[in-house]
Amino acid sequence: MWDLPTAESTPSDFAVLTGPSIQESQQSLLVQPATGRVMTEAYRRLRRETFVVEQGLFTASDRDDVDDDPRTVVLVAISTTGEVLGGVRLAPMTDGTDLGWWAGSRLVVGRNVRNSRGIGKALVRAACAHAESRGVLRFDATVQSRNETMFAHLGWTRMGDVTVAGAPHVHMTWPIDRVERLVQSTKSCLAHTLAPFGTHGDALGGSGFRGDDGAPVPGSDLIAACDAILPAMVQRDPEWAGWCAALVNLNDLSAMGAVPVGMLDTVGAPNTSILTKVIRGLSRAAEAWDVPVLGGHTQLGVPAALSVTALGRTADPVPAGGGRVGDELTLTADLDGQWRPGYTGQQWDSTSHRSSDELRDMASFVARTRPAAAKDISMAGIAGTTGMLAEASGLGAVLDVASVPRPPAATAGDWMTCFPGFAMITADRRGSAVAPAGPATSAVCGELTFEPGVSLRWPDGVTTRVVHSTVTGLGRA
């Protein structure tokens, strides 16, 4: 619980929302993680003085198991002289694996500074920022009822009334929009931007495959996929960019159940050094997957640029929009590997160390499973891509956070929003068989629903919305 003394929650104190007053700016303070025993003990003394002596919420001590959890973080507000003026703690809500569900508690401000500096608000804001920086996707607090107004002003949402230590409290949550922001920045513009293509019947994949990972080539069994790599990535890490240009396109073909037959590349580079490294990465990938580069276009003396088109074959492509309400969602992902240096939290490298046999086993997973619907996890992350699959089926989705396969080195927030190397989200009727995926891990982790968007379901049964509507606006495939 966040048991802030009453004086700190007066509605007239908006220092954190509108900026410090002149008086407050002269009395500067810093919010930081408690370093060492002295700061931690000073924070605990403030807690005892407030919650035991002053408020009588506890008889002898307010310490609990959270204080002994090594994952608990204590943030303290300190003055320019080093005095601890207040503090708050935050910690995961689940034992063992951290699922990205944390809670803040024991928010306290010293009695002699409660009326002047907005310290409580500063601590709450810092706790929210720290939680998000740790990859948290749900951040809760149990707040004394008299402090609900302050938390509401700071953007928190009421979830219900509870009683703690005999006193009325309110269960509140901080809305974390990390997934929604990713979706908005990567996919939400598609329907409007691509509208001019919609006049032809075979445009954007044609009926049943509209907006899919790959596009069936009319009159043939060919599937075409095309992806470009961010210019900054080509410039900064050209060999990795070449590898990824093949990877993302071959993943797109895999999601359609297609067998790759060749690739075409278009490369622009400011000098021969970058060009050579791009080609080296692309050729290494072509050899690893045994898919030839059939041709392309190369230009020197221009800004860095790279795109690849891949061609595959299947007589019966697997659509993204083949799901029905109640279908199980399965995530199949290669959890081995590590964050690509320079892209921690953004790009998980699970493929560059794999053998050709392992890569081909994973690439053929969808073709061997034949689910009702499938999609490759890419720019929109796991949650956003799940929303795209659901949207193509005219539906929504819910994901069980505890069931989503995740490498130990990745936080929940990073894993839900990163490019995970090799990962597929599939939908099929309940109990349908899933083929072995080589070194990748498969787990049922949700279902398709009537409600558009994507929700996360937590171990306590609470669901939080992370995508509030359709992802692309393209609608049903």
N, C-alpha and C positions, 0 to 999 in steps of 0.2 A: 504493500500500500504506500501511496505517496501522501504522507501525513504532514502537509505544510501548515504551520500555525496560521491562524485566521488573518492576522494583520497583513500578511504578504499577499492575500488574494483580493484585496480591495479593487473594485472595477476601475478606480481612478488611476491606478498605477499601470501605465502602458509603456514603460520604458523599453522593454524588449521589442515591442511591436512598432514603435514609432521612433526609436532612437533615444539615447540617454539625454537627460536634461543637463544644463550647465553644471548644476550641483553634482550630479552623478558622474559626469565626465571628469570632474576634478577628483573624484574618489574612485579611481580606476580599480577594476578587479579583473582577474583572469580565471577562467574555468579550464581545468586540466585534469587528466587522470592523477589520482593520488599516487605519489612516488614515495615509497618507503613507509616505515611503521609510524613515524611521527605524524604525518598527514592523516593516515588511516585512523589512528587513535584519537586525533583531534576531532575527526568527523564522528566517530562513535561516541565521544563525550557529548557532542552537541545533540546527538540522537537521544542519549539517556536523559539529558537535562530537559529535553522537549517532551518526549513520548512517555517517559516514566515519571519524572518529577513534576513537570508542569501540567501535562494533559492526563496523566494517570491511565493511559491506555494499556500499559503493562505494569505488573506489580514490582518486578525486580530488575528485569533486563529485557530489551527489545531484540536481542540477538537471536538469530535462527539459522537454519541450515544454509540459507543463501550466503550468509557471511563466510561459511566454510567451503563454499564451492570455489575451486580454483579458477573457474571461468568468469566469476563475478568481477565486474569493473566498477570502481568507485571514482566518480568525478567530484572534484572539490572546487569551490570558489575561494580564491585567496586574494588578499589585499596586496598592495605594493610592498608592504612590510613582511609578507609571508604568513599573515594570520589566516587561518581557515575560518571563513565566514559562513559556510554552508556546504552541503554535499548531497549527493544522490548516488544510488547504486543501480546497476542494471545487470541482468543475467539471463541465460537461456532458461526457458520454461520446461524443457524436457531433459530427463536424465540420459546419459550416454550420448547418442548422436545429437548434435545441434541441428535442429530442423529449420532454423531461421525464425523461430518464435521466441521473442524475449519479452521481459517485463521490467519496468522501472519500479523502484520502491525506496522507502525510507528517505524521502526528500525532506531536508531540514535546513533551516536558516537560523543563525544565532539570534536570540531575542533582542540584542542591542542594535541590530542592523536590519530589522525586518521592514521598517517603514520608509527607507530612504533610497535603496539602490536597485530594486527589481531583481534581486539575486535569485529568488525562486524561479522566476520566468527564465532567466539566463541559464539556470541549471537544467530546466526542462528542455529548452531548445537545444542545449548542448547534448543532452542525453539522446534526443531524437536524432541529431546529426551523427552521433557516435554509433548508435544502433544501425543506421543505414550504411555507415562506412564499414560495418562488420558483416554486411550481406544479409541483414535481417529483413524479412518480408512481412512480419507481424509484430507490432510493438504495443503492449498493453500496460495499463496501470490501474490499480485500485485506489481511488482518490476519496479523501474525506468529502462528504457532501457539500460542506461549506466552501470547498475549493473547486467545485465543478465549473463555476463561471470562469475562473481564470484559465482552466484547461480548455474550455470551449473557445475562449478568445484566442488561444494559441493554436486552434485548429483541430483539437481532439474531438472524438465522437463518442457519445454515450452509448453503452451497450446494455446497461441494466443496473438495478440496485442490488447491493449486497450489504451484509453486516460483518464487520471485522472488529474483534476485541470489544464487542458490545456497542460499537458506534456505527452510525449509518455511513456507508461509503457508496461510491459509484464506480462501476467497472467501465473504463474508457479505453479507447484505442487510437493510436496515431495513424492516420491514413498514409501508407507508403505507396507512391505511384511509380515506382521504378519500372515495372513491366509496361504500364500504360504509356509512360514517356518513351520507352523504346519503340513500342508499336507506332506511336504518333510520328516519331522521327524517321521510321524506316518504311512503313507500309500504308499509312492512312491516306496518302495522296494518290494511291494507284487508280482508284475508280475514276476520279476526276481527270487525272493526267492521261489515262489510257482510253478515255471515252472516244476520241476520234477513230480508233481502230475498230470500234464495235459495229461498224456498218456491214462488214463481211461475215458470212456465216461461219467461216473457219478461223476468224480472228481470235487471238488470245487463247488458242487451244481448241476452239470449237465447242459445240454443245457437249456437256458432260465432263469437259476438261478445262473449262474456263479458268484461267489463272493458275493452272497446275504447275508442278515443278518442271515438266517438260511438255512439249507440244507434239501431238501426233501429226505427222506429215501427211496431208490428204492423198489418198490413193496409194498408200504404201504401208508397210509395217515398220517404218522408221519413226523414231522419237528424236526430236531435236531439243537440246537445252543450251542455254547461253547465259554466261555470267561474266561480269567485269569485276576487277579487283580495285580497291580504293587506290588512287594515284599516290597518296602519301605512303601507303604500304609498299607499293612498287619501288618508290624512291628509297624508303628506309630499310627495307628487308627484301631485296629483289629475288633472292633464291627461294625464300619462303613463299613469296607472292607467286612465283611460278608453280611451286608445288600445290598451293591452295587453288590456283586457277583450274588445275586439273581436278583436284579433290571435290570442289563444290559442284562442278558439272557432272562428274561421275556419280556423286551422291544423288543428284537430280534424276539421272537415268535410273539409278537403283530404286529410287522411290516409286518409279513407274513400272518396276519389274522388267526393265529393258536390259539387254546384254550390250555393252558398249562395243562399237566397231571402229571408231576413229574420232579425232579431234582436229579442229582448226584454230589457229591462234592469230591474234592481232596484237603486236607489241610496238609500243613507242618508247624511246629511251633518249635521254639527253647525251649519253656517251656510250662507248662500247663496253665499258666496265659493267654498267647496270644491265645492258642488253645481254651480255654473256651470262651474268648471274641469273637473270630471268629464264633464259633458255636452259640453263643447267638445271634449275629447279623443275621446270616443266618436263624436260626430257627424263629426269630421274623418276618423276611420277608416271610418265608414259611407260617407262620400262617396268616399274613396280606393278602397275595394273595390267601390263601387257596390252596397252591400247595405243596405236600409233598416232602420231601427229601427221595428218594427211597433207597439210599445207597451211597457208595463211598469209600474213602481211607484216612486214617489218619496216620501221622508219626510225632513223637516227636524227639527233639534233632537235628533238621535240620534247615537251614535258612527258614525264613517265606515265605510261598508260598500258593496260593489259586487259584483254578479254579473250575468252575461249568459248568456242561452240563445240559441243559434243554430240555425236550421233550414236543411237543405239537401236536395237531391234526387239520388237515383241509384237506378236499378233493379237495380244489381249492385254493392253496396258491397265495397270491398277490406278484408279482415279483417286484424287484427294477427297472428292465429294460423294463417296459411296456409302457413307455411314448412315445409321438410323438411330433414333432415340433409344437409349439403353445399351448401345454397343459399348463393349469394353475398350478402353484406351490402353495401349501397351507402348512403353518406351523401350527401345532397344538401343543401347549406347555402349561404346567402348570406353570404359572407365579408367583404363590404364593410361599412363603418360604423365604430362605435366603442363603447366601454363607455358605458352611460348614466351621466351624472354622478351621483355618489352611490351607484352600484351597480357599481363596478369589480370585476371578477372574478365577478359574479353575473348581470348582465343585459347582453347584447350587443344594441345597437340597430342592426339592419340594414334596418329597414323604414320608419322615419319619414321618410326622405328619398327614398323610391322613388316613381316615377310609378304611376298607376293601372294602366297597361298592364304594367309590370314586376311589380306585386303580383299581378295576375291570371294572368300567365304562370307565376309560381311556384305560385300556388294551384291551378292546373290540372295541375300536374306529375304527381301520382299518377294522376289520372283518365286522362291521356294515356299513361302508362307501363303501367298495369295490372299491377303486380307481384303476386307471390303473397301478399305480406304487406307492411304498411306501418304506421308509427307516427310520430306527431309528437313531436319532442324537446321536452320540457317540464321539469317540476319535478325529475325524477330525473336530468337531464343526459343526455349522449350515451351513456355507459356504462350508466347505470341504465335508460334507456328501451330500449336494445338488449336488456337483460336482460328487460324486460317483453314485448317482441316475441317473444323466444325462449321465455319461459315460456308465452305464449299458444299457442305451437306445440308445447308439451311438450318443449322442448329447451333447450340452452345456446348460448353464443356466444363466439367469440374475435375480437378486433379487432386488426388490424395497426396499431400506433401510427404508424409512418412513413407510412401510406397515408391516415390520417384527414385530410380537408381542414380546415385551421385558419388563421385570420387571423394575420398576423405579430405583431399587438399583443397576442395572448392566449397565456398560458402553457398548456402541455399540461394541467396540473391544473385551471386555471380553465375551459378550453374543454370538458373532459370533464364538468364538473359544473355549468356555468352554464345559464341560459335563453338560447339562441342566436338569438332573433328568429325567423327562418324556417329550419328544418332538419327533414328527414325521414330516417328510417332505413327502408330497404326491403330485402326479401329476395326472391330469385327464382332460377330455375335458372341454372346457369353459362352465361355468354355471352348472356343475354337482353338485348334492346335497352333502353336507357334514353332516354326522350324528353328533348329540350332543356328546361331549367328556367329560361329567361330569364337573369337575372343570377346565378342560383345555380350553384354548382359541384357536380358529381357525381363520386364516385370509389368504386370497389370497395375495401372496407377490412376484409373479414373474411368469416367464414362461420358457419353454424349447426352446432352439434355435439351429441353425445349428452349430454355432461356438463352438468348444470344450472349456472346462474350465468354469469358473464362473466370472461374472461381477456384480458389484454393481451399481445400478442406483440411482442417487441422485435427489433431488427436482428440480434442475436447468436443468435436462435432461442429464447431463454429466454421463458417465459410466466409472468406473475404474475397471481394471482387478485385481482380487485377487487370482485367480487360472488360470495359463496361459496355461495349457494343461490338459490332463487327470490326474486323482488323483492317481489311482492305477496302470495304465498300463494294467489291465486285459482286457480292451476293452468291446465291446458289449457282454451282457450276452447271 
